[in-house]
Amino acid sequence: MSSGVEADIALDAAVVLTLGMNRILGRGAGLAGRGAEALAALAADRAEARAAALAEVETRERALREVVERNARIAALAETRAKLGADVPLPAPLTPGEQAPEELTAWCAATDAALDEAERSLSEHLAAEVTARILAVPAEGLTTDTGHGGPPPPRVQHDVHATLERIMTRLLPDAAEAERRAVADAARLLADVGTAEEAEGVLQEVRLRISAANRRTEELRAEERRRAAERDAAEQAEAERRYVLDSITAAFEDLGYDVQSGFETLTADGGTLVLSKGAWPDHSVKMRVDDAAHVRASMVRERPAESEDDRRLDVEREREWCASFEAARERLAGAGIRSDVGWRLEPGVRELPVAAEARQTRGRAERREQRRERER
């Protein structure tokens, strides 16, 4: 290769899963446990051992994600409990550590049952709170279904009240305030009904509004899950980009290169690195990693070549860089980063480009010289 090379890169499944676990556990980007074993088995071409190690990594990563989901649900119900002022017990969130996947799965199952019970209790609390405000039905508010006036039989009132309380418990506890007001407004109409048939009509409207409120609440829950998934995907992508950049940095530093951040900082799409050596006063390599999936590297000169000796030195530096790149690829493969070269040039095929900074400096110097010539 000469002034440029491009390669597609891909992370091994063991790396991807381990990075996800590291994020959940709050650890660094290094591989540990079965993730490292899976890579070692891959390097040793031990397919059965790799499959077993990778399966354990997948099981643990899946269990950790299940814990994260339950912790999020605990937090959401705790927020709802605080808004309602309800005294409803909730399970404590779990800080995952070295628990076995089976332990994590068992905790999730027990927590699901506790959370379902807590949600029911919160719904009942909300129902009691709302019905207490709206069931101030005057004694003459309902009549018998014969249409005659007068106080309704106690049984009619009791059935209406019991039905309303039962219906209200269907309202999800985290329904928005506007949705709860719409349900309460419908239920308040019971105070003005004159017959049992009218009461049933009002109750049906309450049912419809609760159904609409629950549907909207479920939509909001799904939207929050979608946003959480997007945040998780973005964090995972960032962890993968950082892992690739750190691994590339380590590989070339081990080969004797000085690796620095480029003129572009690390962004959501990738990052730029500059590789140089003390014995390379006139050469460097600019490398860009795009989205942890594509790498482009270009050898450049720090100043224009001025003689045939400079051009012969360019070819020597290119050959040295070519050998280093292949050595780095082997090191990266050991770290679970596969690279497939899609384009390259052989040393000496074309003249090395001059670094943009050098061109700008040379241009400024030439302009100063031209101004001095004009002023003479």
Rosetta blueprint (number, residue, H / E / L):
1 M L
2 S L
3 S L
4 G L
5 V E
6 E E
7 A E
8 D E
9 I E
10 A E
11 L E
12 D L
13 A H
14 A H
15 V H
16 V H
17 L H
18 T H
19 L H
20 G H
21 M H
22 N H
23 R H
24 I H
25 L H
26 G L
27 R L
28 G L
29 A L
30 G L
31 L L
32 A L
33 G L
34 R H
35 G H
36 A H
37 E H
38 A H
39 L H
40 A H
41 A H
42 L H
43 A H
44 A L
45 D L
46 R L
47 A H
48 E H
49 A H
50 R H
51 A H
52 A H
53 A H
54 L H
55 A H
56 E H
57 V H
58 E H
59 T H
60 R H
61 E H
62 R H
63 A H
64 L H
65 R H
66 E H
67 V H
68 V H
69 E H
70 R H
71 N H
72 A H
73 R H
74 I H
75 A H
76 A H
77 L H
78 A H
79 E H
80 T H
81 R H
82 A H
83 K H
84 L H
85 G L
86 A L
87 D L
88 V L
89 P L
90 L L
91 P L
92 A L
93 P L
94 L L
95 T L
96 P L
97 G L
98 E L
99 Q L
100 A L
101 P H
102 E H
103 E H
104 L H
105 T H
106 A H
107 W H
108 C H
109 A H
110 A H
111 T H
112 D H
113 A H
114 A H
115 L H
116 D H
117 E H
118 A H
119 E H
120 R H
121 S H
122 L H
123 S H
124 E H
125 H H
126 L H
127 A H
128 A H
129 E H
130 V H
131 T H
132 A H
133 R H
134 I H
135 L L
136 A L
137 V L
138 P L
139 A L
140 E L
141 G L
142 L L
143 T L
144 T L
145 D L
146 T L
147 G L
148 H L
149 G L
150 G L
151 P L
152 P L
153 P L
154 P H
155 R H
156 V H
157 Q H
158 H H
159 D H
160 V H
161 H H
162 A H
163 T H
164 L H
165 E H
166 R H
167 I H
168 M H
169 T L
170 R L
171 L L
172 L L
173 P L
174 D L
175 A L
176 A L
177 E H
178 A H
179 E H
180 R H
181 R H
182 A H
183 V H
184 A H
185 D H
186 A H
187 A H
188 R H
189 L H
190 L H
191 A H
192 D H
193 V L
194 G L
195 T L
196 A H
197 E H
198 E H
199 A H
200 E H
201 G H
202 V H
203 L H
204 Q H
205 E H
206 V H
207 R H
208 L H
209 R H
210 I H
211 S H
212 A H
213 A H
214 N H
215 R H
216 R H
217 T H
218 E H
219 E H
220 L H
221 R H
222 A H
223 E H
224 E H
225 R H
226 R H
227 R H
228 A H
229 A H
230 E H
231 R H
232 D H
233 A H
234 A H
235 E H
236 Q H
237 A H
238 E H
239 A H
240 E H
241 R H
242 R H
243 Y H
244 V H
245 L H
246 D H
247 S H
248 I H
249 T H
250 A H
251 A H
252 F H
253 E H
254 D H
255 L L
256 G L
257 Y L
258 D E
259 V E
260 Q E
261 S E
262 G L
263 F L
264 E L
265 T L
266 L L
267 T E
268 A L
269 D L
270 G E
271 G E
272 T E
273 L E
274 V E
275 L E
276 S E
277 K L
278 G L
279 A L
280 W L
281 P L
282 D L
283 H E
284 S E
285 V E
286 K E
287 M E
288 R E
289 V E
290 D E
291 D L
292 A L
293 A L
294 H E
295 V E
296 R E
297 A E
298 S E
299 M E
300 V E
301 R E
302 E L
303 R L
304 P L
305 A L
306 E L
307 S L
308 E H
309 D H
310 D H
311 R H
312 R H
313 L H
314 D H
315 V H
316 E H
317 R H
318 E H
319 R H
320 E H
321 W H
322 C H
323 A H
324 S H
325 F H
326 E H
327 A H
328 A H
329 R H
330 E H
331 R H
332 L H
333 A H
334 G H
335 A L
336 G L
337 I E
338 R E
339 S E
340 D E
341 V E
342 G E
343 W E
344 R E
345 L L
346 E L
347 P L
348 G L
349 V L
350 R L
351 E L
352 L L
353 P L
354 V E
355 A L
356 A H
357 E H
358 A H
359 R H
360 Q H
361 T H
362 R H
363 G H
364 R H
365 A H
366 E H
367 R H
368 R H
369 E H
370 Q H
371 R H
372 R H
373 E H
374 R H
375 E H
376 R L
